């Protein structure tokens, strides 16, 4: 019966809405290049409420994530008691207390040709006693509507059920933040699941500052900190924690409970500070004044995130079992806080993997027991922190923005094009990973793991990346890092002309060097040295001479190396040196190694398999790129032909029109098994980066636009254009996540992935520079003629 009711509503308005969808994204004849506008109907800052904060964060995330894709405009919800001055983002206002305001707004939106769709951030309290006017407003709109439900109540009475059904009927899509909310809409309201999109509440990426230093900053040194935050009202049930404190303090005298946030404006208007005063009285009565601190402010985001980072345990005590979602503890988890929470649906869903614990509503004794258990064990808190950070990674605001943008695109029937915005260049995390000795290999989330030691592989790639950056910026600070990475490579060069790869924290070579084939590592080191030498004109002579000496010594026995990728890296190193130093011996060695790759190609290639081996594994683009480098030095046509055939073959296996899926260690691609390839996950940043480097080289030789387009598609993989639609590059830290798996992103930020992103980003910068030069040249020619 419920589904039938919803179907009838959809059938009445469905055709008209489909026509609106088509018309909304047709370019206007007078301004065909204008971007579509998406109007958010929501409360908005400076109004102080959770949905206003949520909307601001989402809008900022969309702005920072995409460019030249769409515009976001705001219609701010107001009432006679809630009026504020707004900035330029706010295009309209809706005073829900003003007679006729809903109809007037609908008319304005319908006449506004720039607006392509409307997203409603819905909360029942916004439309209290105005439900009918709001329903009629939605019916009157001639624009596609997305309804974001912030509250989803189970077991509705008939009036509530019909209200929600009618709102859903007018919406092309519905957004909720938890699977629990989706289940309630389907089972209790009869709304079709296909219409519902689950997009978790966004969380902020944070750098995770030193907890002890933050405690000193806020005069909390030596304290074990409990905290809760948000606009204060009786619904927060903070007295549950206060009542638990005597038992907690008895076991932990150094505990401090922070109650962060001002009283909710609506509560303050109705009853003043009655609830807060009750809490203060309770603290005094229990003799807890030295263990409780009230921070009576609506804190700026940076301050709030610092308070959460210094928190040892975050406490969430809502008394409402039907509270659908809480952004407060989402923020706390993203800051590394273990959570103790009442079992609202959001908490049960998020904490089920071990990111925290739940306790019964209002049970102070149980709360005290759980907190004491956590305070007793640093190891347990650390484990919960790690689980929480991994579990919340998909909910970063950047990922929430991607999910919303994909929904916008879907509702526009692909007429809305998404252009990912490239983050500003940031070497901070590379520098954080670097000691005076070299680049540390791995990280635990975003903390360098010195126990993992160092490798010549990572330092070679870092040398290339910092040389690229210095070539672009001439920042003097880069020279210190170039010197570190060069010195490390030379340190690893042995008397037998080979490089060892693995070095431990004590700067000693490890047993791994004698258990692993190091040919590829040797090739990478030679490539890096050659790349440095190619920048000789801009670098101190001492660095160049040191690299030249190591380069020549390492080449002594280069022909003893037979790994295909090692030979390819050596060719690249020789190619780069050849750009500044023409040596016949280098040309001869390139030809010898190039001929080996040619023979491999002839031996393995078939009519439908233009490749050097019978399988595609890792770093595949290195091989055709090396063949192209060999051609650029020798001008040998066969090198060019094989480079083109093999590279285009590789691209056909890893690109679609919109995405890249590199061959991964979850499933190499063997000849004859192409049709069976279903691999997802195991994708590494390094393979995407190497592909981008090769695409730039081919673009420069063959001048084919599809190579540049593929560069942009490949780079967007880092920014969220992948099968999980999640960011791989972390713009907050400047680090890059270690891998894209089948169902999750590995959020450890190690050296390989971080340097790979930097190489890819710097290569993309070259396109911008060349585009700029092309435009400048065109203007100059136009002026000349």
N, C-alpha and C positions, 0 to 999 in steps of 0.2 A: 504493500500500500504506500509506504514511504517513497519507494523508488518511482512508483506511478505518479505520485504528487510532484516529485522533482522533474520527472519527464514532461509532465504537462506544462510546468513553468518554462522549461527549456524550449519546448516546442512552440510556445507563444512568441518568445523573443529570439529564438535561435537563428532564424533566417536573417532578421534585421541585424543581429550582432555579427553574423558572418559577413554581411555586406559592409558593416562598419569596419571590420577587421581589414578587409581588402582596401577600402577607401582611406583608412587611417595611414597606411604606409605608401600611398601613391604620392610621388613628389609633386609639389605644387608647381604649376607652370611658371609662376612669377619668381620662384626661388627653389629651383630643382636641386640645388646643392645644400639646402638647409637640413639640419639633423632633426630626426623625430624627437619630440619631447615626451617624457613620461612624468605624469603629474602624481605626486604622492599626497594623498589626503591623510593627514596625521597631525598629532600634536608635535610641536617643534620648539627647540630652544629659542629664546631664553626661558620658555616654560619649563618648569622643573617637574618632570615625571619620567617614569621608566621608558615609556614608548617614545617620548620626545628624544631621549638620549639614544635609544635604539635606532630611531630613524636617522638621526644625525650621523651616527656611526656607519650605518648602511649607505647613506648618500655619499659620505666621504670616501668610503671604500670603493663604490662604483666610479666615482670621479678619479680616484688614484689608480684604478685598475684598467680603465678603458679610456681611449681618446678617439675623437672623430667617429663616434658610434651612435651616441644619443645624448640628449640633455635631460637632466633631472630638474624638475621644478616642484615647488611645494605649495600646497594649499593648507594653511595652518588652521587647525581647529581651535576655536575660541568659545568663550561664553561671556556672560555679563560680568562674571567675577574673575575671568582669566583672559586678560588682554595684555599684549606685549608688543614692543617695537621689534621689527624683524629686518634681516638683511635682504640682499637682492635675490637670494634663492627663492624667497617666498613670493609667489606670483599672485596668489589669491588668499583670502581668509574666509572662513565659514564660522560665523557666530551662531551656534546652535540654539541660542535663546532668542534670536531675532526672528520675528514672524516673516515668512516668505523667503528666508535666506537660502533654504535648500533649492527651491525652484529657480531663484536668481542665479545661483552658482551653476546649476545644471545647464542653464541657458548660456552662460558665459563659456563654459567648457565646450559645449557643442559648437559654438561659433568660433572657437579658437582653433584655427586650422593647424597650428603648430603641434598641438597635443595629439599624440598617437594612441595613448592608452592611459588608464588611471589605475594606480595601485593604492588600495585602501588599507591602512594599518588600523585594524578594528579592535576596539575594546567596548564592551557593553556600556560601561559608565559614561562614555562620550555621548551616547544617544539615549540616555535615561529619559523616559517619557516622550521621546522623539522617534520611536522605532518606525512608526508609519511614515513620517516625513522622510526618514532616511531610506526606507524601501522605495518610496515614490521617486526620490532623487536618483537612485540607481536605475530604476525603470526608465526615467527620462533621459539618462545619458546615452548618447550615440557613439560612445567610445568603448573599446574593449576594457573590461574591468578585471583586475586581480584582487582577490580578497585575502588579506593576511589576518588570520584569527590569532590574537594573542591569548585569548581565553577560550577554552573548549570545555564546557561543563557536561559531565555524564548524567544519565538518568534525567533528562529534561522534562519539565511539565509541558503540556500541550502548547501553551503560548510561546514558550522559549523555542520549542522544537519547530513550530511553524515560522517563527522569525528567522531562525538560522537557515531553514530550508529556502525561504524566499531570498535571503541574501545570497545564498549559494547559487540559486537559479539564475541570478543576474550576472554571475561571475564566470568568465571564461576559464579561470583557474583559481585554486584556493591554496594558500601557503599556510602551513603549520610548522611548528618547530620540533615536534617529537612524533615518533611512531605511535605513541599512546594517543595523542590527539587525533591522528589520522584514523586510528581504529575506532575511537568514539564517534567521529563524524560519520563513518561508514555504518557502524552497528546501531547507534542511537538516533541518527538523523537520516539514514538512508541515502547519503550522498555517495555518488559513484567514486570509487577509489581512483579511477583514471584521471579524475579532475583535480586530485589533491597532490601537492608537491610538498615533501618534507625538506625544509631547509633549516638546519639547526641555528639557534641563536649564535650570532657572531661573537668571537673573542679576539682580544688584542694580542698581537705578537709582541713579546717582550724580550729584552736582552738578558734578563735574569742577572741583575746586579748582585754584588756581594751582600749577603744577608746581614753579616755582622757590621759592615760599614753603614748599611741603612739603619740598623738599630741605633748606632751611635748618632747618626744624623737626627733621628727623631727621639733622642733621649730615652731609649729603650734597651741600652746595652745591658747584657747579662740577664735579660728577661726571656721567658718562654711566652710567646705572644699568641693569644687567641684573638680572633677578630670576627666581626660581622659588619656589613655595610648596607646602605640603601636609605631611601627616604623612610623615616621612622613613623610607625603606626602600631596600634595594638596587634594587628595581624602578624607582625614580625615575631611576637611572643618571646621577646628577648628576656623576659623574666625567667624563662626556663633555664637559660644559661646562668643567670645570676644566682638562681636557687641551687645550681649544681656546683657553683664556685667554692663553697666551704670545703666540700670533699676534695675538690681539685687542689685547692690551696694547701690543704693539710698534707698532701703528698708532694706538692710542688710549690714551695713558698715564693718562688721567683716568677710566678705566673702574672701576666697582665692581660686583661680582657679589654679590647678596644671596641667601642660602639661608635661606628663611623657613619655620620650622616645627620642632616637636619630633619626636623619634623616635616612630614608630608604637607605641602601647602594646603590641601583640602582639609586635612585633619586640623592644622593650625587655625584655619578660618573658623572651623566648627567648634573646637574645644580647647584651642590654645595649646599649651604645653602640659596638659593634664597627664598624658601617658609618660612623657619623659620625666616629669616630676615624680611620678610614682616609681619609676625605675631608680631615680636618684635616692629617694627615700628608702627603697629596698636595699640598695647598696650600703647605705649608712647604717641601717638597722642590723645588717649581717656583719658589720665591721669590715667591709671590703673596699674601703675608699682607696687603699694603697694598691689594690689589685684590679681596679676598673678605671678606665679613662674614657670620657665622653668627648668625641671630636664633632662638635655641633656645626658642621659645614657641609655644603654640597661641593665636594672637593673637585678641583681640576683633575682631568684624567691622569696626568703624569704623577701627581701626588698620590692619587688613589692606587695606581699600579705599584708605586713604591711601598705604600703601606701593605699591600697584599704580598709583595715579594718578601717583606720582612716577617710576615705572619708564619707561625709554625703550624697552626691548625685553624682552618676556617670553619665557623659554626653557622649553620642555617637552621632556623627553628620555626618556620612558618607553621601556623596552626590550621591552615586550610588544606585538607587532603585533596582538594580538586584543583589546586594551583597548577596550571598546565606547565609553566616554565619559569625559571629564575635566571636572569642574566647575571645576578650577583655571584652565584657560585660557579657559573661558567667562567667568569673573569678570574675568580680565585684559583680555579684549577689551572688555567693558562699561565698563572703566575707561580705555579709550583706548590700550591697549598694542598695538603691532605684535607679532605672534607669530612665533617660529621654533620649529617643532615636528617631532618625529618623526611619520611618516605613519600614526598610528593611524586607524581608520575615522572617528572623530569629527573629527579634525583635517582629514582629506582633505575631508570633507563641508562643514565650516564655513569652511575657508580657501580653498575653490576659487574664490570670487569676488574674491580679492585682499586678504583681511583679514590675510594673513600668508604665510609661506613654510614649506615642509617640507624636511627633509633626511633622508638615509638613517640608519637605526638605528646608533648608535655611531660615526658618522663625524665625528670632531672637526675634521678639516681642512675638511670641507664646512660644518660649523656655523660655524667661524671666518670662512670666506669670506662666508657669508650675513649674519652679524652685522656684519662690517666694511662690507659694502655698505650696510646700513641706517644704521649710525652715520655714514657719510660724507655722507648726504643727508637733511637736515631735511625737504625737500620730499617725498621718498619716504615717510618715516615719517608725515608729516602726512596724506598721501593714504591710506596703509594704515589709519591711525587712523580716518579718516572712513568708509572702507568698512566697517571692523570695527564701528563704533558703529551704522551703519545696518543691518548684517546681524544684529546681536545684539538689536536693538530688539524683535523679536517674542518673544524668549525671556525678557523681563523676568518676574520672579516673579509680578507681577500677571497677566500673560498666561498663565503656567503655571497659576495658580490658576483662572482662567476656564476653561481647557481641562479641568482636572480636574472643576470644578463642572458643566460641561456634560455630561461623562461620567457623573457621579453622577446628574444629571437624566435622562439618556437611559436609564440602567439602572433608574431608578425609574418609567419609562414616564410621565414628565412629572408624577408625583405630588409630586416635590420641587420647590418653587418657589424661584427664585433672586431674591433682593432685593439689589441692589447697594448697597453702603455708600457714602454721600457723604463724600468726604475733607473734612478740616478746611479752613476758608477760609484761603487763603494768598496774600498780595499781594506776596511777596518778588520773584517774577520780574517782575511789572509794574514794581516799583520799580527792578529791575536794568536794565530796558529804558529807563528814564526818565532823561534828563539834565536839567540846569537849564533847558534850552530846550524840551524836549518829549519825546514818546514815539518811540523809534527804530522804523523800519518793520519790518525783517527781522532774523532771527538765522541764524547758522550753527550748527546744532544748538541748543545753549543759550547761545551767546555772541552778544550783540547785535552786529549788523553796522552800524557807524556809517556806512559807505560807502553804505548804502541810504537814508540820509536820513530824512526825516519826512514825514508827510501829515496834512492836516486831518481826513481820514477816521478815522485811528487815534486821533488826539487827541480828536476828538469822542466816539467810543465810550468812550475812557478817561475822559473827563469824566463821562459818564453812569454808568459803573461805579463810579468813586470817590465820586460823589454818593450812589449807592445804598448803598455800603458805609458812608459816613459817617452816612447816615440810620439805618442799622441799629445802628452801634456807637458813634457819637460819638467816634471816635478822633481826637484832635487832629492826629495826623500826616497824616491824609487831607487836611487843609486845604492843606498845602504842595503836594500833588500836584494838587488841584483848581485851585489858583492857576496852576501850571505849564501845565496843559492849557487852561485858559481863556485865559491870556496867548498861547499858541500860536495858538488860534483867532482871537483878535483881531489878532494879527500877520498872519494870512493874509487878513484882511478888507481889500479894496481900496477906493479912492475911488469906484469905480463900483458899489458895494454888493455886489460879488461876492467870493467867497472863492477864492483860489488854493489848490491842493491839495498840490503837491510842493515840498519845501524840502530843499536838500542839507546836507551836514555843515557847510558854511561859512555856513549860515543865509541862503542865497540861493535865490530861486525858480528852478526849472529849466525847460528848454524844454518838458518834458512838459506843463506847464500850458497851452501854446498848441497842443498837438497832440491834446488829449483833451477830450471833453465833460465839463465839471465840474458839471453841474446836480445830479447825485446827491450830490456832495461838498457843494454848497451846502445841499442839503436836510438832510444829516446834521449840519452845523454848526448849523443853525437848531434842529433837534431837540435837540441837546445843550444849547444856550443856554436853550431853553425848559424843559428838565428841571432845569437848575440853578436857574432862577427859581422853579420849583415847590417848591424846598426853601428858599425865602427865610427862613422862620422859624428855621431852624437854622444858617444860614450868616452869616458876617460881612457887614455891609451893603455894604462896599466891593466885594466880589466880586459881589454881586447887582446893584448899580448898574452895574458894568462890563458885566455880561452883558445887562442891560436895554438899555443904550445900543447895544451891538453888535446885539442882537436887532432892535430897532426900525429901525436903519439897514439891516440885511440884508433886512428885509421890504419896503423901499421899492419894489423892482421884482420882488416875488415872483411877480406874475402873468405876468411874461415867461418864467417857467420852465414847460416843458411835459412834461418827463420824468415818467412816471407815478409812479415811486418817489420822485423829488425832491418832487413834490407831496404824496405820502403822508408823507414825513418832515416837511415843513413843517406839515402838519395836526397831526402828533403834537407838534411843538414848540409850536404855538398851543394845542393841547389842554392841555398841561402848564402853560403860563402861565395859562390860564383857570381852573385849579384854585385859584389864589391871587389872580388879578387879572382881574376881569370887565371886558373892554373890548369895546364894540360893534364896533369896527373889526376886532378879532380874529375875532368871530363871523361878520361879513360875509365876511372873507377865507376862513375855513373853509368857508362855504357856497359861495363861488365855486369853490374848488378841489375841494370835494366834488362839486359839480355836474358838473365836468369828468370826474371819475372815474365818475360815474353814466352820463354820455353814452358813455364808453368801454365801460362794461359793457353798455349796451343795444346798442351797435354790434357787439360781438363775441360776446355770449353766445348760446347755442343751447340746445335742449332738454337736451342732454347735455354742455354746456360752459358752466358758470356762472363765466365769468372775464372780466377786463377787456381781455385781449389774446388773440390767436390761438395763444399759446404760453405755457408756463410756463418761466421762466428762473431768475434768482437773486433772493434776497430777496423771494420771493413773498408771504410772510405779512404784509409791510408794508402791502400794499394793503387787504386786508379789515380789518386792525387800524386803519388810518387811517379807513376808513368808519365803524367802530364809535366811534372817537374823535370823529368829526364828529357822529354821533348823540348822544353823551353831552353835547356842547356845545349843539347846536341842537334836540335832541329831534325831529328830522325822521324820520318812520317809514321812508321809503324808504332812508335811509342804513343803518338797522338791518337791514332786510330783505336788502339787497344784501350787507352785511357777513356776515350769517349764511349766506346761500346760497353766496357765493364762498369763505368760509373752510371750510365743510364740504366743498365740492367739492375744494379744495386738499388737505384732510386725507385725503380718500378716495384721492388719488393718491400720497401719501407715507407713509401708515401701513398696517401690518398690525396684527394684534392684539398682536404682541410686539415689533415693531421699527419704526424710522423709516428711510426712505431718501429723503433730500431730493433734489430735482432738482439735477443737477450740470452743470458746464461740460463734462462728457464727453458730454452729450447732452440738450439742451433738449427738453421735451415739447411737440410741436406737436399742435394740434387734429386729430383724425382718425387720429393715429398712436399712440394710447394702447396699443393691443394689441401694438404692436411694441416697446414699451419693455423693453429688456434691460440698460440701463445699470447698471454697477457702477463705483464709483470716482469720483474728482473731487468727493467730498462735502466741504463746507467747514463748519467749526465755526460760522461766522457764520450760515449758513442754519438750523442747528439752534437756535442761540440766539434768532434772531428768531422762530422758530416757538414757542419756549417763552414769550417775552414776549407774543406775541399770544394764546396759549392762556390765559395768566393773565388777560388783559383780558376775553376771552370768558367764561371761567369766572365772573368777577365779575358779569357782566351776565346771563348765561343760566342760571347755577347748574346746569349739567349735569355730572354726575360724569365722563362720558367725557372732558371736557376736562382734568380734573385727572389722570386716568389716563394720558392721552396726554402730559401734561407729564412724568410720571415715566418713561414709555417713552422720550421724546425725550432726557431728561437722561441716561438710562442709556447712550445712544449714546456719550457721552464716556467712560463707565466700562468699555466693552467690549461692550455690546449692539449690535453692528454686524456687517456681513457677514464681517469678518475675525476677529471675537471678540478684538479687541485694544484696549488702552487708547488713548484719544486725549489724555486729560489726564494729565500727568506729575505724580504727587503728590510726587515728590522735589524737583523744581525749583519747582513752582507754575506752570509754563508749560503751554501746550496745543500739541499737534502741529498742523502746518499743514494737513494734509488726509488723508482716507481714500481711498486709491486702490484700483484693482482688486485688486492682489495685495500691496500693502505700505502702510505708514503713512509719510507724509512727516514725519520726526522733527525737522525744523527748527521752532523755537518762536518764531514771530513775533508782532507786536503784535496783528494782527487776530484770530487764533485765541485768544490768551491772554485778551484783553479779552472776547471772545465767551463763553468759558467762565465768566469771572467774572460777567458779566451773567446768564447762565443759572443759575449757582449761587446768586447773590443772589436771583434770582426764586424759586427753589425754597425758599430760606430763608423767604420770605414765606408759603409754604404751611404750613411748620412753625409759624411764629408764629401764623397764623390758626387752625390746628388747636388749638394750645395755648389760645388765647383761647376757642375754641368749647367745649373741654372745661371750662375754668375757669367759663364762663358756665353750662354745664349743671349743674355742681356747685353753683354759687351758687343757681340756680333750685330745685334739689332740696332744698337746705338751707332755702330760703325757704318752700317749701310743706310 
